[in-house]
Amino acid sequence: MIDLFFENIQGFKKAEITDVIKKSVKTGIDEINLKKKYYLSIFITDNIKMKNLNSRYRKKNKTTNVLSFPQNETNITKESSKILVLGDIVVSLEKVYEESVELEKEFYNHLSHLIVHSLLHLFGFDHKSEKKFKIMREKEISILSKMNISSPY
């Protein structure tokens, strides 16, 4: 299950953003082959809120495109059902749009890439070394190709 929360997204189409995000998450989950029930929270906001969150949680006083907060713990909501809580993703649509213009990328494709990238972080992927970067990049490219999005690299 995905919960989407929106704040200060003037000028963006909520329904289209929702569709792109849900498709990106579903394709990523399918590629990872997760068979468990899961919960994922995604907060969509602007550069100001993102800068505040980045400063608070990463000690970086600047905006960024996405933040991932992994949890990866199983919660029991009813006796018979277990749900894997993947964590939270925060997206600044404003920053994603600015980057898409600057990099000459289609906005929704860039958003899909960043959602997939964030989702992989929730599953423990990172890019702290060249080897890990290559593994993560290949997984991103594979997932995006299933959505008919060419490699962003």
N, C-alpha and C positions, 0 to 999 in steps of 0.2 A: 504494500500500500504506500502511496506517495501522498503526502500532504504538501500543498503549495500555498505559500503565503506571499501576498503582494503588498508593497508599500512604495509610494512615490514613483510610479512607473508612467508618468505622463508621456503621451505620445506613442506608447507601445501598445500593441493589441494583445490583451490578456488571453483571449481564446487561442490565438496563434502561438503565443509563447508557451502556453500550457500544452498544446499539441506537440510542439517541438521537444519540450522537456520530457514529456511522457514517452514519446517514441525513442528518444535517446536513452533514457533509463531502461526501458524494456529491452531494447537491442543489446545494451551492455549487460544486463542481467542474463539474458539468453546466452550471450557469448561466454560469460563466466560460468554458465550452467548451474546457477543457483536454483535449487529445487525447494528450498525452505520458504515459508511465508516471511515477508520482510516488511520493515517500516523504514521510510526515508522521509525526512523533512527537508523541504527546499524553500528558502526565503529569497524572494526576488526584490531588489531594492535599487537605490541610486548610489552615486559616488560619495555623497556626504555620509550616508549611513555605513557604507562599506569602509570608508576611511576610518570612521570611529571604531568599527569592529576589528579592522586590521591593526589599529593602534593598540586596542585593548588586549587582543589575544596573541598578536605576533610581535608587538612592540615596534611596528613599522608605521610611521605617521604619514601614510600615503594611501591612496585608493588602490585597489587591485581588482581584477576581473572576477575571480572566484575564490572562495575559501571552503575548505573541507574540514569537518570535525568528525572523525571516525568514532564510533562507539563499539560496534561489533559485539554486542552482548545479546543473549537470548532472554527475552522477557516472557513470562507466562501471563497472558491476559485472562484466560479461563483455564480451568484445570486441564482441558483437553487440547488447548491450542498454544503453541509456542511461536513466538515471532522474533526473528532476528532483527534487532534494531541496528541498522547500518550506520546511522549518524545523520549529520546535517550538512547541507550545502547552502552557501550563500552566494548569490550572483548579483553583480551590479550590471544591469542591462545597459546603463549609460556607458560604462567602461567597455563592455563587450561591443557596443555599437561603435564607439570611438576607435577601437582597435580594428574592427572590420573595415572601416573606412580607410584608416591609415595603412593597413596591410592589403587593401584591395581584395577582401574576401567577402563572400555573400554572408550577410548578417546571421541568418538562421543556421547556415552551415557552421559558422564560427561558434555560435551558441551551442550547437550540438556537440562540437568538439570539446568545448570547455565543460559541458555537463558530463560527457564520457570521461574526460580527464579527471574531474572531481570524483566521479563514481569509482574510478580505479584507485584513487587515493583512499577511499573508504574501505576498499578491499586489501589495502596494504601495499599497493604499488607505490613506488616513488622514483625520483630521478636524481638521487643524491650522488650517484656515481655514473660513469659512462655506461657501464654494463646494465645497470638498473634502468637508465634512461632508454637504452635501446630496447629492452624488454617491454617497457611501458609504451614506448612509441609504436612498436609493432602491434601491440594489443589495441591501441587507439585506432591505428590505421585499419586493422581488421574489422573492428566494430563499425567504424564510419563507412567502410566499403559496403557493409550490409545495408546501409541506409542510402547507398548511391552517392556518397560524399567522398570526393577524392582526398588524397593525403594532404593534410595541412602543413606538412613539413617540406 
